[in-house]
Amino acid sequence: MENYKGNLYRLVIVNSTWLVRGMFNFIYPVFDGFTRQKILMTGDADSSDYKKDIVAKYFNVSKLEKKYGGTMADITTGNFFPPKI
């Protein structure tokens, strides 16, 4: 991990399932401390730690949809990816 440390600025994983969190906890010790500080994971976008710690600290709330803790209206129509099947 000595090479290319600066490529990842911040990784925020939101609404992760228990399986993803379990796999992440399994491989988390492999990362060095510098990389661990850059990774944030939360299981639910409605949790209080997500809204007050992650959103307020790292994001502009006016640019986030309400479903992610921001103030912008949720995108529900138009040609938006991923398509609803």
C-alpha positions, 0 to 999 in steps of 0.5 A, a space after each residue: 500500500 505504499 504506492 498510489 496512496 493519494 488516489 482515493 480521497 474518500 469512499 462513502 458507502 451508504 445503504 449497505 447490506 449486512 453481507 457487504 458490511 460483513 465482507 468489508 469487516 473481513 478485508 478491513 484489517 488488510 488496509 493500512 491506517 492511511 487508507 482506513 481513515 478514508 473509508 466510511 460505511 453506513 447501513 442506513 441513510 436514515 440513521 442519525 450517525 449518517 446524517 450528522 457525522 457523514 453528510 454534514 461533514 463531507 457533503 454539500 446538503 443542497 446538492 444531495 437528494 432528500 433520500 440521502 439526507 440532503 435538501 434537494 428534491 428526489 429525482 423520480 422522473 426522466 431518463 435516469 439511471 438505473 432504470 426501474 424494471 
